[in-house]
Amino acid sequence: MEPWFADAKPIDSLEPEIAFHLWDAFNAAPYQRPEPLALPEFQRAERLRVRTSEAVGHEAELAAYYAQVAALARQHALKLHQVRQYFWMDLRLDNEEADVHLSFPWYDTFSSMDHFLGAVVGHDEGNIYDDQDQGWAVEVWARNGTLYIRESDPDSKEPGQAIALPRAGVQARIAPLRERTAKLVAYLAKELGPQAWPGGEMQPAGALDLR
């Protein structure tokens, strides 16, 4: 057992969700006037985020929003890596009642998030996931049906946020999340081209070629 297991906050569950980031303006260059983007009109909890659960049934509207980005990028002869931020996504795991909120600030594609999700829904025991980047780290352990998750700042002496919860419950929530996200990304790739949505991964720099 890791020493921090003893201090992990016990909770019943976590609600995982992936969202698409939206922008209401397109900036082709730092000193040019931003060009407005029409946001999707379907109902959502946050103006500039679309959760996968909110996007189901509104795939065409979401694709139409991204088509604006693609058209403006082509108009300004921008390469994919120059407008990558317009296609960012994010992963969060929340328990509002327990005031637990886990974020993955350096994961902005579905494929990067799915490495974590796949580890949690698997059957391995012990240290099943470990990653860190600038000012952020996460480690996940599985032991006898319990998940121990700690999110921290590796550059700080503070212990960070540690929780313990039943593995089966979060596994049951992750399975439908992965399925609907994969379907949404596949739809966007079909409509806009695989350079923007090849499973969420950025392709090498080149002319942005989105249908």
N, C-alpha and C positions, 0 to 999 in steps of 0.2 A: 504493500500500500504506500502511496505517496503521502508525505506529511500533511499536505493541504486537504486531503480527504476528510479529515476530522472536522475541519472548519467549513466544509461545503454546505451551503444552504439547501435543505431538503425541500423540493417542490413536487407537485403532482404531475405537471406536464409542461411542455413548451409548444407554442404554435409557430411552426415554420412558415415563412412566406417569402416569395421572390417578387420583386416589382421592377417595372420598367421606368426609368427616369424620363421625364418630359422636359422640354424647353419651350418657352413661349416666344423665343426669338432666335434667329440664326445669325451668328457673327462670322462673316467670311474673313475678316482681318481686324486687328486691334483698333485701327483708326477709321474703319468704315462704319456707317450707320447700320445698326442691327436691322434685319428684315424679319417681320412678324411671322410666326408659325401658328396656324390654327390648331388649337388643342382638340382632342377628341371630346365629344359632347356627352358620352355616356356617364352615368353616375359612378363616382368613386370617392373615397374618403379624403384623399389629398389631391390638390389641384395639379401638382407636378409629379405625381407618382401613380402608376397603374399597377395594382396588384394582379397577379395571375388570376386569382379568383374573380376579380372584377372584369378582366379582359375576355373571359370565356363568353362566347356569344357576340362579341364585338370585335372579332379579329379583323374584319375588313376596315373598320374605323381606325383601328390601331395601325394597320398597314398604310392607310391613307395619310396618317400623320407622318410616318417615316418616309413616305414617298415625297413629301414636301422637302424633307432634309436632303434626300437623294437628288432631287431636281436642282436645288440651290447649290449643292456641292458640284454637280456637273456644270452648272452655269458659271461657277467661279473657278472651274478647272482644278478643284481640290482633290487630293489623294485621300484614300480611306483613313490612313493614320492621322490625317489632319482634322478629321471630323469624328473621330472615334467616340468622343465624349457624348455625342448625340445618341449613341446606341448602348449606353451603360445600363446595367441592371444592378440590383442589390439584393442581398439575402439577409434576413433578420429572423431571430427566434425570440419570441416574447411570451411572458406570462404577466399580464397586466395586474392581476390580483396580488401576485407576489412581488411586483415591481422588479421583474427580471427582464433585461433586454440585452440580447447578444447581437452584435453586429460584426460584419466581415468587411471592413472598409477598403481592403485591397482586392476584393473579388468583384469584378464588374462584368463578367460573362457567365453564362449558365454553365459552361464546361468547368470553369474554375470552382464554382459552387458545388457542382455535382460530385467532385472528388470527396468533399466533406460529407454530403448527404449519403453517398454510396457507402462510406465507411460506417456511418451510424446505422444504416439498415442492414449491414452485413452481420456476420456471426462471429467475427474475431473477438478475442478477449485480450485484455491488457491495454497497452497504449495504442489505440486504433487510429488516432489522428493527431498530428502535431505540425503547426505551421507558424511562421512569424514574418513580419515585415516591419517597416519603419514605425516604431512606437506601438506595435500591436503584436500580440501572440495569442494563440489558442491551442489548448491541448485537451484531448478527449480520451478517457479511459473507460473500459467496460469491464465490469466485475460482477458475476452472479446476478445478471439481470438488471443491474444498475449502471447508469451512465454518470460519470463524473466529468464535468466540463469546467475549465477555467479559462477566462479571458483576462489578459493582463498586459501591462506595458513592460517589455523586457528591459527597458532602460531605467525603470523605476524600482525602488525598494518596496513599494506597496504590493501587497499580495494579489491584488486584482479581485475579480468577481468569480467565485466558485460556487457551483451548484451540483446537486445530486438528484436524479430523478429516474423513474422506471424507464428502461430502454424500450419496452414493447409499446408504450403509449406514443412516444415520439416517432417510432418506426411506422406506426399506423398512419400518422399524419404526413410523414415524408413521402410515402409511396404515391398518394394522389397528387402531391405537389410536383414531384418529378414527372409524372405522366402528363399533367396539363401544361407544364412549362415546356416540355419537349415538343408537344403538339403545337403550342403557340410559336415557338422558335422555328419549327418546320414550316409552319404557314407563312411566317414572315420571310423565310429564306426562299420559299416558292414564289412569293409575290415580288420580292425586292432583289433577289439574287443572293447567292451564297457568300459573296464577299462581305456583306454586312452581317449575315446571320448563319455562318457555317457551324451550327451548334454553339454559337456564341463566341467563337474564337476569332481574333483579328487576323486577317491575312496579311502577307507582306505588302509593303507600300506599292501602289500602282494606281492607275486611273480608276476612279470610283465608277464601277460599272453596275448600276442597280437598275433593274427593269422597272 
